[in-house]
Amino acid sequence: MRLAILALDGVFDTGLTVLLDTFATANELAAARGFASPPFDVSLVGVRRRIRTAHGLSTPVELASSVRQPDWVVVPALNAKQPERLIEALERSDVRDAMAYLRTCNADGIGIAAACIGTFVLAEAGLLDNRDATTSWPLAPFFRQRYPTVKLDDSRMVVASDRVVTAGAMMGHLDLALWLVRQASPELATLVARFMLVDARSSQAEYIVPDHLAHADPLIAKFERWARDNLSSGFSLQEVASVLSVGTRTLQRRTEAVLGKSPLAFFQDLRIERARHLVSIGCDVETIASEVGYADSATLRTLLRRRLGRGVRELRADMR
């Protein structure tokens, strides 16, 4: 599999090196297992002849337009974690040239992949329009506002939509790399994950910090504060809308636009977050259920397992 890693000035150092190290590890393990040839032919490319990483490391790259046609072009994240800085980065001439290159590759049937903030480059290029996608969860509200036609699910770690693949925040680069290794050999991907001490993780949901997302919008921030004060009570959309002095439709629309979910779903997220904290400090399950507004512990156990993929016992084990 020929891979072109498209690096731009200000690239996130960890994302770039994770991609390179994962494919190098895959090739080394493949050789040790008797593969006839390395499964990955990796080129570091750019739209200029040299890039400087976010930490100031300068390295030459091959011009993307001059390399042999790859099977996949992989875009690591730009290190621009604030919306204002990210907008500035997306307007740079080199980034615009990279978008044009990606559109050409997509038209030629070449696979396009990106992780974390690299997904914004794909979205800005129009390659995610009307597609399922994921992104870096802290920037999901901004992503939704800027790219309303993208079918964003920021709870997912990796989303494949035809020949366009997106992955989640920061270390989502590793999940993306393993996804690509898996396309060549599922057995090799499992072996690489074991050597690199990577646990299976199909979701970003358990890593999301709800109040960080809420602060992206003043109304949602007020809703979040109300919700935290009322976790032990039943949820009423009419009640919270009245307290916030807005209509129920306004609150519903704003929550969907900013968070990509209903007010009730966000309220449930906060309940889960609180329940996880109480589990971590050793509270008994009946007390936790009461604290977060569930009638009994069985309901809470079911919800935790459905939302997090683990029960109380596993969550407690994780905290040790």
Steps between C-alpha positions, in 0.01 A plus 500: 500500500645835395438773755570872463499685831416859411673723755454878516677773692395494865416129490426341838828322581344208686247434226766494230738276691225262612407440138861447393585278798190282463566422135870444569410260782258319269773455238750374760254249644398389151865428417540303821192297407636412157310743277654501155520878492410792729123552486533880518693732271483830687593841360506824697367762260395863497400782271831676572846340509549547874270515801543616857310314770312668783804450723731660246661191349584559134501213253508464122205327333428377152265708291164328508447558130824318411467172689366179354121488532418376852216276607428732794585857594503550877468847654631543856368782716609860495590616850228767512274408789303826527237592237660839430843348433347220298313743274828683436673171419227391258540826308876456443616459142676168567187357662290617206746332262474181708121512470526524122736200499260301718205579273700377201597181684140438599385546141764247391365239742785527751397442862511804728545471877544753781509508877421761762524855361612356168132424445436875471726510194283233336178675599628838379585336166141377471600135519275427797182660366202269562734233639517337842805623688659552839746761626687621806225505763605830669445680168180318405269800570712721275514226235120470498452874462757532219404184307126441547473258206741250657333215689718533809507242778777610734436205733663265247874442483530408131239551228542355152278646230582339167862602428512781757592415860508730803623440854462673835705717731880501530582133556231421246800508265593163647151360446506626142840342436381167640186522283722532194722212616185293544408555134825326405491231768264472799745260668787746457289783642426294810869421542602867459241604758637247747859610449401865537279432807186632333163401642202450270291816499226568249363811669611840626189528713658408832773762451266791427475770767142631471556838666786577257256461211230697679724805536501542123163677529363731776152346502636146514737604779200620703316176422804301616512685834128441554535132409785441746287647778208275411653161414307324774168629364304387197566689178235733363573697183219742580637565848857568392388719208288705741792541742725615215229732360498344154255291303531123496562504123779755540674288762451186293638662183798660677596178677481305176704763315776529762514150648342287229253351747176574680480678838399169659799318349736769634333474842563125486867565414536708815335225704748248362793730573384547860434129545852414377649742753299351786601149393865609503483620861336178617135597555253211505285459193167574670633834625635583155167417336321735738757777447452497123125456496439132432243300690721197552853373449397256226403789272831671568703185435322446169558860392869495591559183305304623199670841488854409609523134411599414859318437824566625852752228578707574189486876562628453854778276372603774256545743790744279691 
